Amino acid sequence: MAWRDAKASKVRLLLFMASIILGIAAVVSIQLFSTNLKDNIQLQSKALMGADYIIDSRKVPTERAQAIIDSLKPDASEVNFVSMIAFPKNGGTKLVKVRGMEGGFPFYGTIDTQPESAATTYQELGGALVDATLLLQFNIEPGDSIKVGELTLPIAGALKAIPGSTAISTSVVPTVLIPHEFIDATELLQFGSRKEYQYFYKAPDTLDLERFEAKMNPILEAESADLDTHTSTSSRLGRRYDNVGKFLNLAAFIALLLGCIGIASSVHIYIKEKLKAIAVLKCMGASRMQSFLIFLIQIAGIGIVGGLIGALIGIGVQELFPYLLQDFLPFNVIVSISIQPILIGVFLGLFMSVLFALLPLLRTWYVSPLEVLRVDEKAAQEPRKIRLMVFSAILVFLLLFSFWLLKDIFYAFYFVGATFITFSILAGIALLCIKGIRKFYPTGWSFTLRQSLLNLFRPNNQTVVLIVAIGLGTFLISTLYFTKDILLSKTEVGQMTGNANMIILDVQSEQRQALKETIEAKGLSVLDNIPLVTMRMHRLNDQLVNDLRQDSTSQVRRWVLNHEFRTTYRDSLIGSEEIQDGEWVPQLQPGDPVVISISDNLADSAKLGVGDTVVFNVQGVLMETTVGSIRKVDWGRVQLNFTVVFPKGVLEDAPQFSVFSTAVPNAQSSADLQQELVAKFPNVSILDLRQVYTIIEDILDKVSWVINFMAFFSILTGIIVLIGSVRTSKYQRIKESVLLRTLGAKNKQILQITAFEYVLLGLIGSLVGILLALVSSFCLALFVFQEPFVPSLIPFIIFLPGITLLVLGIGLSNIQSVLRSSPLEVLRREG
């Protein structure tokens, strides 16, 4: 019976299956990729770092730190810094990361070079390995030379890959490897130069790295050094992709939830029209269990088949993610296919379909044989206790599933709670509409309009089901669209900076005037001349920093205690700042107490407030300061933002270096200026923001593609659900339309009645859904993304009329058979 009935209802059941397939495909594809990503990070954790553990320091190691480093016997070491290099062959210049390497690094993984032998011979031959893309850009080949500061070296080979680097990092700042012994000859490490010393170790198999890291890190942190193991680095790397995973999981959750709505609404209407047939079966001797099992087998079978198809589609879709995200990953993701995602898909398909169809299925249990004889068409109702149990099971399933996807119980409660509230509001509005239309029924309206309104509250109406399905689908689609806008608004390059498109770093005090004249001689303006003074914290309020390092109960973040702050002084705020607390002090007179402004993140990490005192060690001189204000800083802008800002009149005589910025009109002007600056001032570093913007825009295009793809995937699921929900109402309207035809109604009148009914349903459902999505998205922006929310008009301009027209189109297509055939023929065919 289940098979025969399913064959007769295949069109309705196919739309029901489509809801399952799309939801399962989204979940399986994303979960499979996330699993593959985590497995790859774990398997390749040593190759990612190239060593078992690394000790690094942002300055020359202290005597005690050096003693610890030497006692552990490093197998390789390097000093790295960012600097400009030049190609004597054609005068090309570029900002690069210079890595002075000594020893046989890496111990795991390989340095990929062309020719291959250059990876092992460049130190012996005294040559440089230069980023392969950089060589192509400047038409340079191995054998040509490279100038690093005052040193000229032959290029031993093209560097294609090295452990720990990504396509993004090497695109912004390409890598140049040179032997460590030549670092001093470059004469680039001067006062204020940003540098890092790293020591690489290969650990014995017996060493417990976690315990070793826990023991050594406090000792090294006290000496401004740090220890990283391959396990902790891979954990941080995994967390780096959490935000991408969270959005993808959110999209998968919405797609699956839309599928659940499609199942519930489709089965509700499908079973409702089968109740008469079930009553007939019971008259013929069928038991409750038999009539229940006929439709349970149908739904379960469709769930299994839909889950299997969805899982197979998901496996195919997840193959795209490694390609889309390859620039974000420092390794190639090896996709492995297992039986697990297929089993998950089949289980979810079966569980979703049965659970969300259970409420209408239970009505088959309570159908009385007398339903055949009754004139009224009031459907059989299951007991309230049973209904509450099913609703509770659905809520528990959604909560557990969202927690499994999002890995955060707060987010799980938030999304399930928001969905439940939305469902309740939509159902309440639908019931209010029915009650309002019945109470204020316009008896003076035309026949077609009155008949349309009657359809909204007469027996067998689908007002509540369709408004809830349309509204909830629109709510989820619009929420995803608004969320997409919030994410993408954070990545607009055009708002990241003002007019400056070139930044010149590490300018020494004695070079300022000559560098300014060089820029102005090119017909360009110096837009910024920002002084930088390096210092460290010596005391916070009445506690010495050295004591805080030893205090395991201290709430002050470790980075504050070990950080070398690059501060500046000025008399005004810049565009990325606003005062959050206290009062901005622009300038001080000699003898005035020193008042500073700190960023909100430093205030939180150092547990400082307005009026607290901080003593800084400024190049060996202790300076007592008071926090006068706390600034909220937009760190997302590509410009120089500072955690600590002094007023004018304090640091002018301190040892310092500067950062200049200018605006170049085109690529040729940029190249000419860079060549002259590198020739005259080889120690300065030049950041061409025009190149950085190109790279960022390319990255953001891929991020946008992923976000838009997942949004489209979920929106497509929502549209399928809406089509299924409205399409299944076809079989409820055919009888009324046939009766109207029999009584003499014209095709035009039937079309008008149907059109007005579906326009009202589509308009009410979609409008309420979009308004609820606005509230939901505002909460997401405020509490989750912590970004300003500027709502898009697209849902109002596109979704509202689009979904209303979609509902209208499907509704009119439902009665085409009535309009084209005689009433008797329609009744025979549908029977």
C-alpha positions in Angstrom: 0.0 0.0 0.0 2.8 2.4 0.9 4.5 1.8 -2.5 1.3 2.1 -4.5 0.2 5.3 -2.8 3.7 6.8 -3.2 3.6 6.1 -6.9 0.3 7.9 -7.2 1.6 10.9 -5.3 5.1 11.0 -6.7 5.0 14.7 -7.8 4.2 15.9 -4.2 6.7 13.5 -2.7 9.5 14.6 -5.0 9.2 18.2 -3.8 9.2 16.8 -0.2 12.4 14.9 -1.1 14.0 18.0 -2.6 13.9 19.7 0.8 15.7 16.8 2.4 18.3 16.5 -0.4 19.4 20.2 -0.3 19.6 20.4 3.5 21.6 17.2 3.8 23.9 18.2 0.9 24.8 21.4 2.7 25.5 19.7 6.0 27.5 16.8 4.6 29.7 19.0 2.3 30.6 21.4 5.1 31.1 18.8 7.8 33.2 16.7 5.5 35.5 19.6 4.6 35.8 20.7 8.2 36.8 17.2 9.2 39.3 17.0 6.4 40.8 20.4 7.3 41.3 19.4 11.0 42.8 16.0 10.0 45.2 17.6 7.6 46.3 20.2 10.2 46.9 17.4 12.7 48.7 15.1 10.3 50.9 17.9 8.9 51.5 19.8 12.1 55.3 19.1 12.1 55.6 19.9 8.4 53.7 23.2 8.9 56.3 24.4 11.4 59.3 22.5 10.0 60.5 21.6 13.6 59.2 20.1 16.8 59.4 23.4 18.6 60.8 26.9 18.2 62.1 29.5 20.6 61.7 33.1 19.3 62.4 36.6 20.6 61.6 40.0 19.1 64.9 41.4 20.3 68.4 40.1 20.8 68.0 37.4 23.5 68.9 38.4 27.0 71.9 36.7 28.7 69.6 34.3 30.6 67.4 33.5 27.5 70.5 32.9 25.4 71.8 30.5 28.1 68.5 28.5 28.0 68.6 28.5 24.1 72.2 27.2 24.0 71.6 24.6 26.7 68.8 23.1 24.6 71.2 22.9 21.6 69.3 24.4 18.6 69.6 22.4 15.4 69.0 25.6 13.3 68.5 29.3 13.8 67.5 32.4 11.9 67.1 36.2 12.2 64.3 37.6 10.0 63.2 41.2 9.3 61.2 43.1 6.7 63.3 45.2 4.3 63.5 46.5 0.7 65.6 44.7 -1.8 66.8 45.6 -5.3 67.6 43.7 -8.5 70.6 45.4 -10.1 69.7 43.8 -13.5 66.8 46.1 -14.1 66.6 48.4 -11.0 63.4 46.7 -9.7 62.7 47.1 -5.9 60.4 45.2 -3.6 59.5 44.9 0.1 60.4 41.4 1.3 60.9 39.3 4.4 64.6 38.5 4.7 65.4 35.3 6.6 69.0 34.8 7.5 69.2 31.0 8.0 71.8 28.8 9.7 71.6 25.0 10.0 69.5 22.3 8.3 66.0 23.8 8.6 63.4 22.3 8.0 63.6 19.0 9.8 60.1 18.0 8.6 58.7 18.9 5.2 60.9 20.4 2.5 61.9 23.7 1.0 60.6 23.6 -2.6 63.0 25.3 -5.0 63.9 25.4 -8.6 66.5 23.9 -9.2 65.8 21.4 -6.4 69.4 21.2 -5.3 69.4 24.9 -4.4 67.4 24.1 -1.2 70.5 22.3 0.3 73.4 24.2 -1.4 72.4 27.9 -1.0 74.2 28.2 2.3 77.4 26.6 1.2 77.5 28.5 -2.1 76.7 31.9 -0.4 73.6 32.5 -2.6 70.0 33.7 -2.0 66.7 31.8 -2.5 64.1 34.3 -3.8 60.3 33.9 -4.0 59.5 32.3 -7.4 56.6 34.7 -8.1 58.8 37.7 -7.4 61.4 36.5 -9.9 58.7 36.2 -12.6 57.3 39.7 -11.8 60.7 41.3 -12.3 61.9 38.9 -15.1 64.8 37.7 -13.0 66.4 34.2 -13.2 68.7 32.1 -10.9 72.2 33.3 -11.6 71.3 37.0 -11.6 72.0 39.0 -8.4 70.0 40.6 -5.6 71.0 43.6 -3.4 69.9 43.3 0.2 70.9 46.6 2.0 74.7 47.0 1.3 75.1 43.4 0.3 74.9 41.9 -3.2 74.4 38.1 -3.6 73.9 35.7 -6.5 70.4 34.2 -6.7 70.9 30.4 -6.1 67.3 29.4 -6.9 63.6 30.2 -7.0 61.8 29.6 -3.7 58.4 28.0 -4.3 57.4 27.0 -0.8 58.7 26.8 2.7 57.1 25.4 5.8 54.8 27.8 7.6 54.1 30.3 4.7 50.9 30.8 2.9 50.0 32.2 -0.5 48.6 35.3 1.2 51.7 36.1 3.3 54.1 35.5 0.4 51.9 37.7 -1.9 52.0 40.6 0.5 55.7 40.2 1.7 57.6 37.6 -0.4 60.4 35.6 1.3 64.1 35.9 0.6 66.4 33.3 2.2 70.1 34.1 2.7 72.9 32.5 4.8 72.9 33.8 8.4 76.6 34.8 8.1 75.8 37.6 5.7 73.2 39.4 7.9 75.8 41.9 9.4 77.1 42.8 6.0 73.6 44.0 4.9 73.8 46.8 7.6 70.0 46.7 7.8 69.6 46.0 11.5 69.6 49.5 12.9 67.9 51.3 15.8 64.1 50.6 15.7 64.4 47.8 13.1 61.7 45.2 13.6 63.4 41.8 13.8 62.8 38.4 15.1 65.3 35.7 16.3 64.2 32.1 16.0 65.8 28.9 17.1 64.6 25.5 15.7 64.7 22.2 17.6 64.2 18.6 16.8 62.9 16.9 20.0 63.5 13.3 21.0 60.4 11.0 20.8 60.4 10.6 24.6 59.8 14.3 25.2 56.3 15.3 26.3 56.0 18.6 24.4 52.9 19.9 26.3 54.5 19.5 29.7 57.8 20.9 28.3 56.0 24.0 26.9 54.1 24.5 30.1 57.3 24.4 32.1 59.6 26.5 29.8 57.2 29.2 28.7 56.9 31.1 32.0 60.7 31.2 32.3 61.2 32.4 28.7 58.3 34.9 28.9 60.1 36.6 31.8 63.0 37.1 29.4 60.8 38.4 26.5 61.1 35.2 24.6 58.5 32.5 23.7 58.3 28.8 23.0 56.0 27.3 20.4 55.5 23.5 19.8 54.1 22.0 16.6 51.1 20.9 18.5 50.2 24.3 19.9 50.9 26.0 16.5 48.5 23.5 14.7 45.8 24.2 17.4 46.1 28.0 16.8 46.1 27.4 13.0 42.9 25.4 13.4 41.3 28.2 15.4 42.3 30.7 12.7 39.7 29.1 10.3 37.0 28.9 13.0 35.2 32.0 11.7 35.0 30.6 8.2 33.8 27.3 9.6 31.2 29.1 11.8 29.6 30.9 8.9 29.6 27.8 6.7 28.0 25.9 9.6 25.4 28.6 10.1 24.5 28.4 6.4 24.3 24.6 6.7 22.1 24.9 9.7 19.7 27.4 7.9 19.6 25.1 4.8 18.8 22.1 7.0 16.2 24.1 9.0 14.6 25.1 5.7 14.5 21.5 4.7 12.8 20.6 8.0 10.2 23.3 7.4 9.6 21.9 3.9 9.1 18.4 5.4 6.7 19.6 8.1 4.5 21.7 5.8 4.5 19.3 2.9 3.6 16.3 5.0 1.0 18.3 7.0 -1.0 19.0 3.9 -0.3 15.6 2.3 -1.6 13.7 5.2 -4.5 16.1 5.7 -5.9 15.1 2.3 -5.3 11.4 3.0 -7.5 11.3 6.1 -10.7 10.4 4.1 -8.8 7.5 2.4 -7.5 6.3 5.8 -11.1 6.4 7.2 -12.2 4.2 4.2 -9.3 1.8 5.0 -10.5 1.5 8.6 -14.1 0.9 7.5 -12.6 -2.1 5.5 -10.9 -3.5 8.5 -7.4 -1.9 8.5 -6.0 -1.4 12.0 -4.6 1.8 13.4 -1.1 0.4 13.2 -1.5 -0.6 9.5 -2.8 2.8 8.4 -0.1 4.5 10.4 2.7 2.3 9.0 1.6 2.8 5.4 2.5 6.5 5.6 5.4 6.0 8.0 7.1 3.6 5.6 6.5 6.2 2.8 8.1 9.1 4.7 11.0 7.0 6.1 11.8 5.6 2.7 11.8 9.0 1.1 14.0 10.2 4.0 16.6 7.5 3.5 16.7 8.0 -0.3 16.8 11.8 0.0 19.5 11.5 2.7 21.6 9.2 0.5 21.3 11.5 -2.6 22.0 14.6 -0.5 25.1 12.9 1.0 26.4 12.0 -2.4 25.8 15.6 -3.7 27.5 16.9 -0.5 30.6 14.8 -1.2 30.8 16.3 -4.6 30.3 19.9 -3.4 32.9 19.7 -0.7 35.6 19.0 -3.3 35.2 22.7 -4.2 36.2 24.1 -0.8 40.0 23.2 -0.9 40.2 25.0 -4.3 38.3 28.1 -3.0 40.2 28.4 0.2 43.7 27.3 -0.9 45.2 30.8 -0.5 44.2 30.7 3.2 45.9 27.4 3.9 49.7 26.8 4.4 49.3 23.3 2.9 47.3 21.4 0.3 44.2 19.8 1.8 44.0 16.1 0.9 40.3 15.2 0.6 39.5 11.7 1.8 36.1 10.2 1.4 34.8 7.8 4.0 31.5 6.0 4.6 30.8 8.2 7.6 29.3 11.2 5.7 27.0 8.9 3.8 25.8 7.3 7.0 25.3 10.7 8.6 23.3 11.8 5.5 21.1 8.7 5.6 20.6 9.0 9.3 19.8 12.7 9.2 17.4 12.1 6.2 15.6 9.4 8.1 15.5 11.2 11.4 14.5 14.6 10.0 11.7 13.2 7.8 10.2 11.0 10.5 10.5 13.5 13.3 9.1 16.5 11.4 6.4 14.4 9.8 5.5 12.7 13.1 2.8 15.2 14.1 0.7 14.9 10.9 1.5 11.1 10.8 0.0 10.7 14.3 -3.3 12.1 13.0 -3.7 8.9 10.9 -3.8 7.0 14.3 -6.8 9.0 15.5 -8.9 9.0 12.3 -12.3 7.5 12.9 -14.1 5.4 10.3 -17.0 7.8 10.8 -14.9 10.4 8.9 -16.3 8.8 5.7 -19.8 9.8 6.6 -19.2 13.2 8.3 -20.1 16.3 6.3 -17.7 18.6 8.1 -14.1 18.5 7.1 -12.6 19.1 10.5 -9.4 17.1 10.6 -8.8 14.6 13.4 -6.7 15.9 16.2 -4.2 14.1 18.3 -4.3 14.6 22.1 -2.5 17.8 23.3 -0.1 15.7 25.4 1.1 13.9 22.3 1.5 17.1 20.4 3.6 18.7 23.2 5.8 15.6 23.3 6.5 15.8 19.6 7.2 19.6 19.7 9.6 18.9 22.6 11.4 16.2 20.7 11.8 18.6 17.7 13.2 21.4 19.9 15.7 19.0 21.5 16.8 17.7 18.1 17.3 21.2 16.8 19.2 22.2 19.9 21.5 19.1 19.8 22.0 19.4 16.0 22.8 23.2 16.1 25.2 22.5 19.0 26.9 19.8 17.0 27.3 22.2 14.0 28.2 25.4 15.8 30.2 24.0 18.7 28.8 26.7 21.0 25.8 26.1 23.4 25.1 29.8 23.6 24.8 30.1 19.8 22.8 26.9 19.7 20.2 28.3 22.2 20.2 31.6 20.4 19.4 30.2 17.0 16.9 27.6 18.2 15.3 30.2 20.4 15.1 32.8 17.7 13.6 30.2 15.3 11.0 29.1 17.9 10.0 32.7 18.7 9.7 33.4 14.9 7.6 30.4 14.4 5.3 31.4 17.3 5.0 35.0 16.0 4.2 33.8 12.5 1.6 31.3 13.8 0.1 34.0 16.0 -0.1 36.5 13.2 -1.8 33.9 10.9 -4.4 33.1 13.6 -4.9 36.8 14.2 -5.5 37.3 10.4 -8.1 34.5 10.4 -9.8 35.9 13.4 -9.7 39.5 12.1 -11.0 38.5 8.6 -13.8 36.5 10.2 -14.8 39.3 12.6 -14.5 42.2 10.1 -15.7 40.3 7.0 -16.5 42.8 4.3 -19.9 41.8 3.1 -20.1 44.6 0.6 -17.1 43.5 -1.4 -17.4 41.8 -4.8 -18.1 38.0 -5.0 -14.5 37.1 -6.0 -12.9 39.1 -3.2 -15.3 37.7 -0.6 -14.7 34.2 -1.8 -10.9 34.7 -1.6 -11.2 35.9 2.0 -13.5 33.0 2.8 -10.8 30.6 1.7 -8.5 32.0 4.4 -10.7 30.8 7.3 -13.1 28.1 6.0 -12.5 24.4 6.8 -9.4 22.9 5.1 -7.8 26.4 4.9 -4.0 26.4 4.7 -3.6 30.0 6.1 -1.5 29.0 9.2 0.6 26.4 7.4 1.4 28.6 4.4 2.0 31.8 6.4 4.4 30.0 8.8 6.2 28.2 5.9 6.5 31.3 3.7 7.3 33.6 6.7 9.9 31.2 8.2 11.5 30.5 4.9 11.7 34.3 4.1 13.0 35.0 7.6 15.9 32.5 7.3 16.7 33.6 3.7 16.7 37.3 4.7 18.7 36.7 7.9 21.3 34.9 5.9 21.4 37.8 3.4 21.7 40.4 6.1 24.4 38.4 7.8 26.3 38.1 4.5 26.2 41.9 4.2 27.5 42.3 7.8 30.4 40.0 7.0 31.3 41.5 3.6 31.0 45.1 4.9 34.0 44.4 7.1 36.1 43.7 4.1 35.6 46.8 1.9 39.0 47.9 0.8 37.9 51.4 -0.3 37.2 52.4 3.3 40.4 51.2 4.8 42.5 54.3 4.2 42.5 57.9 3.0 44.6 59.1 0.1 47.9 57.6 1.0 48.9 54.6 -1.1 52.6 54.3 -0.1 54.1 53.9 3.4 57.8 54.3 4.1 59.0 52.6 7.4 62.1 52.7 9.6 63.2 56.3 8.6 66.0 57.3 11.0 65.9 60.8 12.6 68.9 62.0 10.5 67.2 60.8 7.3 63.9 62.7 7.7 64.7 65.9 5.9 66.6 64.3 3.0 63.8 61.7 2.5 61.2 64.4 2.6 63.1 66.4 -0.1 63.5 63.3 -2.2 59.7 62.8 -2.2 58.9 66.4 -2.9 61.5 66.5 -5.7 59.3 63.9 -7.5 56.4 66.3 -7.4 54.7 64.4 -4.5 53.5 65.5 -1.1 54.4 64.0 2.3 51.0 63.2 3.7 52.2 61.9 7.1 55.4 62.1 9.1 54.6 60.0 12.1 57.3 59.7 14.8 57.7 56.3 16.6 59.2 55.7 20.0 59.8 52.2 21.3 59.2 51.4 25.0 58.2 48.7 27.4 56.0 48.7 30.5 57.9 48.8 33.8 55.1 49.1 36.3 51.3 49.0 36.3 49.9 51.1 39.1 51.8 49.8 42.2 52.9 46.4 40.7 56.2 45.8 38.9 55.9 44.0 35.5 58.6 41.5 36.6 56.4 40.6 39.7 53.3 40.3 37.5 55.1 37.8 35.2 55.7 35.6 38.2 52.2 36.0 39.6 50.0 33.1 38.2 46.8 34.7 39.6 47.3 38.0 37.7 44.5 39.0 35.3 46.9 41.0 33.1 47.4 39.4 29.7 50.9 38.1 29.1 51.4 39.9 25.8 51.2 43.3 27.7 54.0 42.3 30.0 56.4 41.2 27.2 55.4 43.6 24.4 57.7 46.3 23.0 55.3 49.2 22.3 55.8 51.4 19.4 54.1 54.7 20.5 53.7 58.1 18.9 52.8 61.6 19.9 50.3 64.0 18.4 47.7 66.6 19.3 44.6 65.2 17.6 42.6 62.0 17.0 42.6 60.3 13.6 39.6 58.9 11.6 39.9 55.4 13.1 39.6 56.6 16.7 37.0 57.9 19.0 37.2 58.6 22.8 35.4 55.9 24.8 36.2 57.2 28.3 38.1 60.1 29.8 39.3 63.3 28.1 41.8 63.7 25.2 44.8 65.9 26.1 46.4 67.4 22.9 49.6 69.0 24.4 51.5 69.3 27.6 53.7 72.1 28.9 57.1 71.4 30.5 56.7 70.2 34.0 53.1 68.9 33.6 52.2 65.4 34.7 52.4 63.1 31.6 48.9 62.0 30.5 48.5 59.3 27.8 45.7 57.8 25.8 45.4 54.0 25.4 43.3 51.8 23.1 40.3 49.9 24.4 41.9 46.5 23.8 45.0 47.5 25.8 42.8 48.8 28.7 41.0 45.4 28.7 44.2 43.3 28.5 46.2 45.4 31.1 43.1 46.0 33.4 43.7 49.7 33.2 41.2 52.6 33.6 41.2 56.3 33.5 43.4 57.7 36.3 45.6 54.6 36.6 49.4 55.0 36.5 51.8 53.3 34.1 55.6 53.6 34.3 57.3 53.0 30.9 60.9 52.1 30.3 61.9 54.4 27.3 65.3 53.3 26.1 66.5 52.9 29.7 64.7 56.0 31.1 61.7 55.5 33.4 58.7 57.7 32.7 55.6 57.8 34.9 52.3 58.4 33.1 48.6 58.6 33.9 45.9 57.2 31.7 43.9 60.2 30.7 41.6 58.6 28.1 40.6 55.3 26.5 40.1 55.2 22.7 38.0 52.8 20.6 40.2 52.0 17.6 39.2 50.5 14.3 42.1 48.1 13.7 40.5 46.9 10.4 41.8 50.0 8.6 45.1 49.7 6.7 46.7 52.7 8.4 49.0 53.2 11.4 46.9 52.8 14.6 48.5 52.8 18.0 47.7 51.3 21.4 49.5 54.1 23.3 49.5 57.8 22.1 51.3 60.6 24.0 50.4 64.3 23.7 52.8 66.7 22.2 55.5 68.1 24.4 56.8 64.9 25.9 58.6 62.5 23.6 60.1 65.0 21.1 63.7 64.4 22.4 63.4 60.6 22.9 65.3 58.2 20.5 62.9 57.7 17.7 62.4 56.8 14.0 59.6 57.8 11.6 57.0 56.6 9.2 56.2 58.6 6.1 53.3 58.3 3.7 52.6 59.7 0.3 50.3 59.2 -2.6 51.7 58.1 -6.0 49.5 58.5 -9.1 50.4 55.4 -11.0 52.6 52.3 -11.1 55.5 54.0 -12.9 55.7 56.8 -10.4 55.7 54.2 -7.6 58.5 52.2 -9.2 60.6 55.4 -9.8 60.2 56.6 -6.2 61.0 53.2 -4.7 64.2 52.8 -6.8 65.5 56.2 -5.7 64.6 55.7 -2.1 66.2 52.2 -1.9 69.4 53.6 -3.6 69.7 56.5 -1.1 68.2 55.0 2.0 68.8 51.2 1.9 67.6 50.7 5.5 64.0 51.9 4.9 61.1 49.6 4.0 58.5 50.7 1.5 54.9 49.3 1.6 53.1 49.9 -1.7 49.5 49.8 -0.7 48.4 49.7 -4.3 49.8 46.2 -4.6 48.4 45.2 -1.1 44.9 46.4 -2.2 45.1 44.2 -5.3 46.0 41.2 -3.2 43.4 42.0 -0.6 40.7 42.5 -3.2 41.5 39.1 -4.8 41.3 37.4 -1.4 38.1 39.2 -0.5 36.6 38.2 -3.9 37.2 34.5 -2.9 35.8 35.1 0.6 32.7 36.8 -1.0 32.3 33.9 -3.4 32.2 31.3 -0.6 29.8 33.4 1.4 27.6 34.2 -1.6 27.7 30.5 -2.7 26.5 29.3 0.7 23.9 32.0 0.9 22.6 31.1 -2.6 22.6 27.4 -1.6 20.4 28.1 1.4 18.2 30.5 -0.6 17.7 27.8 -3.2 16.7 25.4 -0.5 14.2 28.0 0.8 12.7 28.5 -2.6 12.3 24.7 -3.1 10.6 24.6 0.3 8.2 27.4 -0.6 7.4 25.8 -3.9 6.7 22.5 -2.1 4.6 24.1 0.6 2.4 26.0 -1.8 2.3 23.3 -4.4 0.9 20.7 -2.0 -2.0 23.1 -1.3 -3.1 22.4 -4.8 -5.0 19.3 -3.8 -6.9 21.2 -1.2 -8.1 23.9 -3.6 -9.2 21.6 -6.5 -12.4 20.5 -4.9 -13.5 24.1 -4.2 -12.6 25.2 -7.7 -14.5 22.3 -9.3 -17.6 23.0 -7.2 -17.4 26.7 -8.3 -17.2 25.6 -12.0 -20.1 23.3 -11.5 -22.2 26.1 -10.0 -21.4 28.3 -13.1 -18.3 30.3 -12.1 -16.2 31.5 -15.0 -12.5 30.8 -15.4 -11.7 34.5 -14.8 -13.6 34.4 -11.5 -11.7 31.3 -10.3 -8.4 32.9 -11.3 -9.2 36.1 -9.4 -10.3 34.2 -6.3 -7.1 32.1 -6.3 -4.8 35.0 -7.1 -6.1 37.3 -4.4 -5.9 34.5 -1.8 -2.2 33.6 -2.6 -1.2 37.3 -2.9 -2.4 37.9 0.6 -0.7 34.8 1.9 2.6 35.6 0.1 2.5 39.2 1.2 1.7 38.6 4.8 4.2 35.7 5.2 7.1 37.4 3.4 6.7 40.9 5.0 6.5 39.5 8.5 9.5 37.2 7.8 11.7 40.1 6.5 10.7 42.3 9.5 11.7 39.5 11.9 14.9 39.0 10.0 15.7 42.7 10.5 15.4 42.3 14.3 17.4 39.0 14.2 20.2 40.5 12.1 20.4 43.5 14.3 21.0 41.3 17.3 23.6 39.3 15.3 25.5 42.5 14.4 25.3 43.8 17.9 26.1 40.8 20.0 28.0 38.3 17.7 29.8 40.4 15.0 30.0 43.6 17.1 29.7 45.7 14.0 27.3 48.5 13.0 24.2 47.1 11.1 23.1 49.0 8.0 20.1 47.0 6.6 20.0 46.4 2.9 16.9 47.3 0.9 17.4 44.2 -1.3 15.0 41.9 0.8 12.3 44.6 0.6 12.9 45.4 -3.1 13.6 41.8 -4.3 12.5 39.2 -1.7 9.1 40.8 -0.7 7.6 41.1 -4.3 9.7 38.1 -5.6 8.4 35.7 -3.0 4.8 37.1 -3.3 4.9 36.6 -7.1 6.4 33.1 -6.6 3.6 32.1 -4.3 1.1 33.7 -6.7 2.6 31.8 -9.7 2.6 28.5 -7.9 -0.9 29.0 -6.6 -2.3 29.8 -10.1 -0.5 26.8 -11.6 -2.3 24.7 -9.0 -5.7 25.2 -10.7 -4.7 25.0 -14.4 -6.2 21.5 -14.6 -9.5 22.9 -13.3 -9.6 25.6 -15.9 -8.6 23.4 -18.9 -11.0 20.4 -18.2 -14.6 19.7 -17.3 -15.4 19.3 -13.6 -16.2 15.6 -13.9 -12.9 14.9 -15.7 -10.9 16.7 -13.0 -12.6 14.8 -10.2 -12.0 11.5 -11.9 -8.4 12.3 -12.6 -7.6 13.6 -9.1 -9.5 10.6 -7.6 
